[in-house]
Amino acid sequence: MKHYTPEKVIEIGNAIDAAPSLQPKQIPVEKALQKLAKKIRALHFTKNYSPKEIALLLQTHEFKISLAAIKNILKSESAEQKDSAKEITPKVVRKTTVKSYEINQN
């Protein structure tokens, strides 16, 4: 069994800390969709692509995605837009005035 000096262990530890992060070789489909979702929504909402056209565009780049998955991404955007609109819209509060009467006691 080989032994190392404490200095060597510290040196190796420092080398590990200084090592750069490496990019993953592959990304799971779900994470890829999360990263692309904003751009997919932009294709639809700002560039007027239909879900089918988006699927065809992605397929030309060897990214296979179902039409249903694209529609789900677009639906989630619609729900987020509705929720943010609810937050922005001020609530109207009705105030009720109660008239007070003085009762004179003699």
N, CA and C of each residue as an Amber inpcrd file, in Angstrom:
protein
   318
   0.8510000  -1.1640000   0.0000000   0.0000000   0.0000000   0.0000000
   0.9040000   1.2370000   0.0000000   0.5800000   2.1660000  -0.8730000
   1.3980000   3.3690000  -1.0090000   0.9230000   4.4460000  -0.0350000
   1.8370000   5.2240000   0.4690000   1.5300000   6.3020000   1.4050000
   1.9340000   7.6410000   0.7920000   1.2310000   8.6910000   1.1970000
   1.5080000  10.0430000   0.6830000   1.7900000  10.9770000   1.8480000
   2.6250000  11.9420000   1.5980000   2.9110000  12.9360000   2.6300000
   1.7200000  13.8810000   2.7540000   1.5720000  14.4880000   3.9250000
   0.4700000  15.4470000   4.0840000   0.5380000  16.5950000   3.0680000
   1.7490000  17.0070000   2.7290000   1.9000000  18.0900000   1.7530000
   1.3810000  17.6650000   0.3840000   1.6670000  16.4040000   0.0280000
   1.2200000  15.8900000  -1.2720000  -0.3060000  15.8260000  -1.3110000
  -0.9270000  15.4250000  -0.2170000  -2.3930000  15.3500000  -0.1470000
  -2.9880000  16.7450000  -0.2960000  -2.3780000  17.7450000   0.3510000
  -2.8440000  19.1330000   0.2230000  -2.6830000  19.6110000  -1.2190000
  -1.5500000  19.2640000  -1.8340000  -1.3050000  19.6420000  -3.2290000
  -2.3670000  19.0290000  -4.1580000  -2.6720000  17.7620000  -3.9480000
  -3.6910000  17.0940000  -4.7650000  -5.0700000  17.7230000  -4.5210000
  -5.3640000  18.0240000  -3.2630000  -6.6350000  18.6700000  -2.9260000
  -6.7820000  20.0160000  -3.6200000  -5.7040000  20.7970000  -3.6320000
  -5.7260000  22.0930000  -4.3200000  -5.9260000  21.9320000  -5.8250000
  -5.2900000  20.8910000  -6.3860000  -5.4530000  20.6280000  -7.8130000
  -6.9040000  20.2590000  -8.1330000  -7.5280000  19.4930000  -7.2690000
  -8.9390000  19.1220000  -7.4610000  -9.8270000  20.3600000  -7.3800000
  -9.5550000  21.2320000  -6.3920000 -10.3460000  22.4600000  -6.2540000
 -10.2000000  23.3660000  -7.4700000  -9.0100000  23.3980000  -8.0590000
  -8.7390000  24.2840000  -9.1930000  -9.1870000  23.7080000 -10.5350000
  -9.5680000  22.4440000 -10.5530000  -9.9740000  21.8050000 -11.8160000
 -11.2290000  22.4920000 -12.3720000 -11.2540000  22.7740000 -13.6740000
 -12.4190000  23.4320000 -14.2740000 -13.6110000  22.4750000 -14.3780000
 -14.7980000  23.0320000 -14.3920000 -16.0080000  22.2320000 -14.5820000
 -16.0840000  21.7960000 -16.0400000 -16.4960000  20.5840000 -16.2530000
 -16.6600000  20.0670000 -17.6070000 -18.1410000  20.0370000 -17.9720000
 -18.4200000  20.2860000 -19.2210000 -19.7990000  20.2270000 -19.7040000
 -20.2110000  18.7600000 -19.8290000 -21.4700000  18.4440000 -19.5130000
 -21.9100000  17.0610000 -19.6810000 -21.9070000  16.6850000 -21.1590000
 -21.6400000  15.4180000 -21.4320000 -21.5950000  14.9590000 -22.8110000
 -22.9970000  14.8580000 -23.3870000 -23.9620000  14.5580000 -22.5500000
 -25.3500000  14.4660000 -22.9880000 -26.2560000  15.0330000 -21.9080000
 -27.3710000  15.6040000 -22.3610000 -28.3540000  16.1790000 -21.4410000
 -29.6450000  15.3860000 -21.6090000 -30.2790000  14.9800000 -20.5170000
 -31.5580000  14.2640000 -20.6320000 -32.6040000  15.1360000 -21.3430000
 -33.5540000  14.4780000 -21.9860000 -34.5710000  15.1700000 -22.7800000
 -35.3170000  16.2090000 -21.9410000 -35.6910000  15.8510000 -20.7110000
 -36.4540000  16.7900000 -19.8720000 -35.6670000  18.0730000 -19.6070000
 -34.3870000  17.9300000 -19.3080000 -33.5610000  19.1260000 -19.0570000
 -33.3680000  19.9360000 -20.3290000 -33.2160000  19.2350000 -21.4530000
 -33.0720000  19.9320000 -22.7320000 -34.3270000  20.7450000 -23.0280000
 -35.4860000  20.1570000 -22.7560000 -36.7460000  20.8800000 -22.9800000
 -36.8650000  22.0820000 -22.0520000 -36.4220000  21.9290000 -20.8140000
 -36.4540000  23.0580000 -19.8800000 -35.5850000  24.1890000 -20.3910000
 -34.4100000  23.8560000 -20.9210000 -33.5050000  24.8900000 -21.4270000
 -34.0470000  25.5460000 -22.6980000 -34.7810000  24.7710000 -23.5060000
 -35.2810000  25.2780000 -24.7790000 -36.6870000  25.8670000 -24.6910000
 -37.3710000  25.6690000 -23.5800000 -38.7810000  26.0560000 -23.4650000
 -39.0100000  27.5380000 -23.7710000 -38.1800000  28.3960000 -23.2430000
 -38.3530000  29.8340000 -23.4500000 -38.2300000  30.1820000 -24.9380000
 -37.2830000  29.5460000 -25.6270000 -37.0890000  29.8130000 -27.0490000
 -38.2200000  29.2150000 -27.8800000 -38.7250000  28.0590000 -27.4360000
 -39.8660000  27.4490000 -28.1270000 -41.0800000  28.3580000 -28.0060000
 -41.2980000  28.9030000 -26.8210000 -42.4220000  29.8340000 -26.6220000
 -42.2550000  31.0810000 -27.4870000 -41.0280000  31.5700000 -27.5880000
 -40.7760000  32.7520000 -28.4070000 -41.0750000  32.4680000 -29.8740000
 -40.7190000  31.2710000 -30.3430000 -41.0440000  30.9110000 -31.7270000
 -42.5430000  30.9950000 -31.9680000 -43.3000000  30.5460000 -30.9980000
 -44.7590000  30.5260000 -31.1460000 -45.3790000  31.9160000 -30.9580000
 -45.0390000  32.5520000 -29.8510000 -45.7440000  33.7930000 -29.4960000
 -45.2130000  35.0380000 -30.2160000 -43.9390000  35.0680000 -30.5590000
 -43.4190000  36.2740000 -31.2120000 -43.1310000  36.0870000 -32.6980000
 -42.8500000  34.8420000 -33.0980000 -42.5460000  34.6030000 -34.5100000
 -43.6600000  33.8490000 -35.2250000 -44.7430000  33.5770000 -34.5110000
 -45.9720000  32.9940000 -35.0720000 -45.7990000  31.5960000 -35.6610000
 -44.8950000  30.7960000 -35.1230000 -44.7710000  29.4020000 -35.5510000
 -45.8770000  28.5840000 -34.9040000 -46.4460000  27.6570000 -35.6530000
 -47.4220000  26.7360000 -35.0810000 -46.6620000  25.6270000 -34.3610000
 -47.3300000  24.9020000 -33.4690000 -46.6420000  23.7890000 -32.8010000
 -46.0640000  22.7810000 -33.8040000 -46.7860000  22.5210000 -34.8810000
 -46.3040000  21.5690000 -35.8870000 -45.0400000  22.1000000 -36.5760000
 -45.0140000  23.3950000 -36.8780000 -43.8300000  23.9930000 -37.4990000
 -42.6240000  23.9630000 -36.5530000 -42.8890000  24.1480000 -35.2760000
 -41.8110000  24.0830000 -34.2820000 -41.2410000  22.6670000 -34.2330000
 -42.1320000  21.6620000 -34.2270000 -41.6810000  20.2670000 -34.2080000
 -40.8270000  19.9530000 -35.4320000 -41.2560000  20.4300000 -36.5960000
 -40.4900000  20.1870000 -37.8260000 -39.1230000  20.8590000 -37.7660000
 -39.0740000  22.0780000 -37.2480000 -37.7970000  22.7850000 -37.1230000
 -36.8400000  22.0180000 -36.2150000 -37.3500000  21.5460000 -35.0930000
 -36.5060000  20.8060000 -34.1490000 -36.0540000  19.4740000 -34.7540000
 -36.9440000  18.8440000 -35.5200000 -36.5880000  17.5610000 -36.1360000
 -35.4890000  17.7270000 -37.1800000 -35.4290000  18.8650000 -37.8500000
 -34.3460000  19.0830000 -38.8190000 -32.9880000  19.1560000 -38.1210000
 -32.9990000  19.4000000 -36.8220000 -31.7650000  19.4180000 -36.0310000
 -31.6260000  18.1550000 -35.1850000 -32.3280000  17.1030000 -35.6180000
 -32.2780000  15.7850000 -34.9690000 -32.7200000  15.8090000 -33.5080000
 -33.6390000  16.7050000 -33.1930000 -34.2250000  16.7650000 -31.8590000
 -35.6630000  16.3060000 -32.0010000 -35.9180000  15.0710000 -31.6030000
 -37.2550000  14.5050000 -31.7620000 -38.1040000  14.8840000 -30.5630000
 -39.2430000  15.4870000 -30.8570000 -40.1740000  15.9200000 -29.8140000
 -41.5820000  15.7510000 -30.3460000 -42.4640000  15.3200000 -29.4930000
 -43.8440000  15.1170000 -29.9300000 -44.5850000  16.4450000 -29.9800000
 -45.6190000  16.4610000 -30.7700000 -46.4700000  17.6450000 -30.8720000
 -47.1200000  17.9380000 -29.5200000 -47.4870000  16.8690000 -28.8100000
 -48.1010000  17.0380000 -27.4820000 -47.1420000  17.7120000 -26.5070000
 -45.8630000  17.3580000 -26.5780000 -44.8720000  17.9730000 -25.6750000
 -44.7440000  19.4590000 -25.9690000 -44.7510000  19.8290000 -27.2450000
 -44.6790000  21.2480000 -27.6080000 -45.9130000  21.9840000 -27.1190000
 -47.0730000  21.3760000 -27.2910000 -48.3160000  22.0120000 -26.8250000
 -48.3040000  22.1930000 -25.3140000 -47.7290000  21.2290000 -24.5910000
 -47.6270000  21.3590000 -23.1310000 -46.7320000  22.5230000 -22.7430000
 -45.6460000  22.6980000 -23.4750000 -44.7460000  23.8330000 -23.2040000
 -45.4860000  25.1390000 -23.4440000 -46.2490000  25.1980000 -24.5160000
 -46.9890000  26.4230000 -24.8350000 -48.1160000  26.6650000 -23.8420000
 -48.7530000  25.6070000 -23.3780000 -49.8240000  25.7490000 -22.3720000
 -49.2630000  26.2740000 -21.0640000 -48.0990000  25.7730000 -20.6830000
 -47.5110000  26.2290000 -19.4240000 -47.2130000  27.7170000 -19.4990000
 -46.8290000  28.2250000 -20.6740000 -46.5990000  29.6630000 -20.8530000
 -47.9110000  30.4270000 -20.7070000 -48.9740000  29.8920000 -21.3070000
 -50.2630000  30.5750000 -21.2160000 -50.7200000  30.6650000 -19.7710000
 -50.5230000  29.5920000 -19.0270000 -50.9090000  29.5990000 -17.6100000
 -50.0720000  30.6020000 -16.8310000 -48.7680000  30.6760000 -17.1310000
 -47.9070000  31.6400000 -16.4440000 -48.3250000  33.0660000 -16.7730000
 -48.7020000  33.3100000 -18.0350000 -49.1160000  34.6570000 -18.4210000
 -50.3970000  35.0370000 -17.6860000 -51.3310000  34.0820000 -17.5660000
 -52.5810000  34.3720000 -16.8580000 -52.3170000  34.6700000 -15.3860000
 -51.4190000  33.8670000 -14.7820000 -51.0910000  34.0810000 -13.3730000
 -50.4340000  35.4370000 -13.1640000 -49.5240000  35.8090000 -14.0560000
 -48.8540000  37.1010000 -13.8860000 -49.8360000  38.2390000 -14.1350000
 -50.7980000  38.0310000 -15.0320000 -51.8100000  39.0600000 -15.2720000
 -52.6780000  39.2370000 -14.0250000 -52.9620000  38.1430000 -13.3390000
 -53.7500000  38.2310000 -12.1120000 -52.9970000  39.0230000 -11.0500000
 -51.6920000  38.8210000 -10.9860000 -50.8920000  39.5310000  -9.9910000
 -50.8250000  41.0230000 -10.2900000 -50.8310000  41.3780000 -11.5660000
 -50.7040000  42.7730000 -11.9640000 -52.0350000  43.5130000 -11.8210000
 -53.1420000  42.8290000 -12.1070000 -54.4510000  43.4520000 -12.0720000
 -54.8040000  43.8230000 -10.6360000 -55.0720000  45.0970000 -10.4080000
 -55.4200000  45.4990000  -9.0370000 -56.8080000  44.9870000  -8.6640000
 -56.9620000  44.6420000  -7.4320000 -58.2500000  44.1670000  -6.9510000
 -59.0880000  45.3590000  -6.5340000 -60.3420000  45.3100000  -6.8970000
 -61.2580000  46.3860000  -6.5260000 -61.9150000  45.9940000  -5.2120000
 -61.7930000  46.8600000  -4.2780000 -62.3800000  46.6020000  -2.9710000
 -63.5250000  47.5760000  -2.7780000 -64.6580000  47.0160000  -2.4760000
 -65.8190000  47.8800000  -2.2380000 -65.8010000  48.3420000  -0.7900000
 -65.9960000  49.6160000  -0.6540000 -66.0710000  50.1590000   0.7000000
 -67.5330000  50.4200000   1.0090000 -67.9170000  50.0070000   2.1490000
 -69.2860000  50.2310000   2.5710000 -69.2780000  51.2880000   3.6510000
 -70.1290000  52.2480000   3.4620000 -70.2020000  53.3190000   4.4370000
 -71.3450000  53.0070000   5.3990000 -71.0240000  53.0400000   6.6380000
 -72.0530000  52.8290000   7.6470000 -72.3750000  54.1900000   8.2280000
 -73.6450000  54.5530000   8.1380000 -74.0380000  55.8420000   8.6790000
 -74.2370000  55.6850000  10.1780000 -73.7020000  56.6180000  10.8770000
 -73.8900000  56.5610000  12.3170000 -74.8660000  57.6610000  12.7330000
 -75.7060000  57.3140000  13.6270000 -76.6950000  58.2680000  14.1100000
 -76.4510000  58.5060000  15.5860000 -76.6170000  59.7480000  15.9370000
 -76.4950000  60.0800000  17.3480000 -77.8760000  60.0000000  17.9800000
 -77.9060000  59.3800000  19.1010000 -79.1790000  59.2810000  19.8210000
 -79.0940000  60.2530000  20.9910000 -79.9640000  61.2000000  20.9610000
 -79.9770000  62.1780000  22.0360000 -80.8470000  61.6530000  23.1620000
 -80.2690000  61.5870000  24.2980000 -81.0600000  61.1530000  25.4570000
 -81.3180000  62.3890000  26.3250000 -82.5270000  62.6160000  26.6000000
 -82.8930000  63.7530000  27.4430000 -83.3650000  63.3240000  28.7940000
